[in-house]
Amino acid sequence: MEGKRKFIIWTVIMLILIAVFSLVALCVGQFSIEPARVFKELTGTAAGEKDNVRTVLFNIRLPRIGMALLAGAGMASSGAAFQSLFGNPLATPDTLGVANGASFGAALGILLGGGQMEVQLVALFFGLLSVILVFTVTRGMGGRSPSLLMVILAGMVISSLFSALVSLVKYVADPQDVLPVITFWLLGSFSGITRNAIMLSAPLILAGTVMIFLLRFRLNALSLPEDEARSLGVNLRRVRILVIAAAAMTTAAVVSVCGVIGWVGLLIPHISRMLFGNDNRLVVPASVVSGALFMLLVDTLARTLTASEIPVSILTAVIGAPLFIILLRRTGGLRQ
Amino acid sequence: MSIEICAGSFAYHKGKNVLTDVSLYAGPGEVAAILGPNGVGKTTFLKCMLGFLPWDRGMTRIDGTDIRKIKGKALWRKAAYVPQAKNTAFAYNTEDMVLLGRSPYLGDFSVPGKEDREAAMEAMEMAGITHLIGKSCARISGGELQMVLIARALAARPDILVLDEPESGLDFRNQIAVLDLIRRLCSDRKLTAVMNTHYPDHALRISDQALVLMGGGMHLQGRTKAILTREHLRAAFGVEIALQTERIGDREYSSVIPLELLDKNESLFS
């Protein structure tokens, strides 16, 4: 029970940090807004007509911060879920090819000159299609329900197929104007996110994350060998499909809006494990809050560090790697 | 409760039966042991028995009901499975591992509550492992891990325990600890246990019923005393043996002493 208390205190601290940094993030940026003004606007007590400040606050910064929090929480919990599902600490939300599928969709959408909404829809479509393809490929084999290893292999195949297709799109894209857009998009960024842009993805990410949270105790059983999980009365087929659907939906929705965001799905669950052990009843909520905070920090740095935006994937690795190493040394590694 | 396998047959490849018309019965309070050389199908038998693999013919019955007619969760509240002690990708703390035994009582979207924690604690007390609380399953000995897995099975408050070589890989002392725990659970709480084992000595020590798989679709089944005789063991394992019985206090202890390999092709039945 001592561990549980530590977890609760830690979670409360993280939530306070999220609130504080969200407020800071609302203030800083290309032009800074006074904290007093932000507070007034948020509580609806601001006087005066609609001006630039209000537009920036509600149409640009608030959606962007919201999306960063959601994306971090979603990717981190999906990563934790996939690691348990596959019983493999190296699994990431992309293990079944969702991110590459969505990347291809987005690249294709950009190539064909689609607007933000179209690109998002095409990306979402291909992201989900990749998982459906994985299931179609494994279904035909042997008649019985496919083994997890077959699912992973099929995921790798589909993933590399879409990765090749992304390369194809980049190869044919105009190197003057279209290719840089695709390349920047593939590196992941929260820039250009508006209120409309997150209308489609936010509910999907939220739903997927909530589903994984609700399944957290089942994830423990899922990480055991198949017969053992079955002997615990777990309907393996149903629970696996639920987990994969939730994680795939989350990942596809995140990637369709902000591009590929590496590292978070691997790094954050492991940090949670180092702190609280492997019990998913703690790992999943810890991943949700620390993923959200991490993403918020990274995105805020991405848009304030230099005059132009830094791609998020680069920063997640640059910040994440040392953070991971520090924790590794402090906690004595993954808890066995 | 009783568990009964009625003329079960199974083949991985059509025409090559691993198990042919195998039957076994264990009543309340009884321990049944399954013996046989490596690769003869002991684990396959357990898997078929619990429905992990489908019987081609025959069935498993619990109190007379075909287990295929018992809904998933209800079945695993009656019968609990104890796998061989092995470490998995993610090691949980012992109490969390035992708590997983409560899964058959929980929906997909729920987490264990107070009652489940109490049942888990009770199971840990039964297995005598409360001192392991707070320790990771990766940091305890093989014998302790096996006890944790038995406690996990007990947490479901089952009537039937099915154990896959529960004492293999353990040292002398831990073997006896595991065996005596199984015996005690059956004698005192009227549980029914079915276990695989490599050791005839262990079957002789705790089992009431025995099933000897001999390969080639042949098997022997019945009361342990009648089945685990020198001749039968000699034929099943292809080893010349001596069977010694010693009376110490008011208990009889039997020991199987392997002497030498029999000729490869020789068998009582050939």
Chai-1 contact restraints between the chains, C-beta under 6 A:
chainA,res_idxA,chainB,res_idxB,connection_type,confidence,min_distance_angstrom,max_distance_angstrom,comment,restraint_id
A,G87,B,A89,contact,1.0,0.0,6.0,A-B,restraint_1
A,L214,B,F109,contact,1.0,0.0,6.0,A-B,restraint_2
A,F217,B,V111,contact,1.0,0.0,6.0,A-B,restraint_3
A,R218,B,D108,contact,1.0,0.0,6.0,A-B,restraint_4
A,N220,B,L100,contact,1.0,0.0,6.0,A-B,restraint_5
A,A221,B,L100,contact,1.0,0.0,6.0,A-B,restraint_6
A,A221,B,S103,contact,1.0,0.0,6.0,A-B,restraint_7
A,S223,B,F90,contact,1.0,0.0,6.0,A-B,restraint_8
A,L224,B,T88,contact,1.0,0.0,6.0,A-B,restraint_9
A,D227,B,F52,contact,1.0,0.0,6.0,A-B,restraint_10
A,E228,B,P83,contact,1.0,0.0,6.0,A-B,restraint_11
A,S231,B,Y81,contact,1.0,0.0,6.0,A-B,restraint_12
A,L232,B,L100,contact,1.0,0.0,6.0,A-B,restraint_13
A,L232,B,S103,contact,1.0,0.0,6.0,A-B,restraint_14
A,G233,B,G72,contact,1.0,0.0,6.0,A-B,restraint_15
A,G233,B,K73,contact,1.0,0.0,6.0,A-B,restraint_16
A,G233,B,W76,contact,1.0,0.0,6.0,A-B,restraint_17
A,G233,B,S103,contact,1.0,0.0,6.0,A-B,restraint_18
A,G233,B,P104,contact,1.0,0.0,6.0,A-B,restraint_19
A,V239,B,D108,contact,1.0,0.0,6.0,A-B,restraint_20
A,N278,B,F90,contact,1.0,0.0,6.0,A-B,restraint_21
A,N278,B,Y92,contact,1.0,0.0,6.0,A-B,restraint_22
A,D279,B,Y92,contact,1.0,0.0,6.0,A-B,restraint_23
A,D279,B,D96,contact,1.0,0.0,6.0,A-B,restraint_24
A,R281,B,V111,contact,1.0,0.0,6.0,A-B,restraint_25
A,Q336,B,A91,contact,1.0,0.0,6.0,A-B,restraint_26
A,Q336,B,S136,contact,1.0,0.0,6.0,A-B,restraint_27
A,Q336,B,A138,contact,1.0,0.0,6.0,A-B,restraint_28
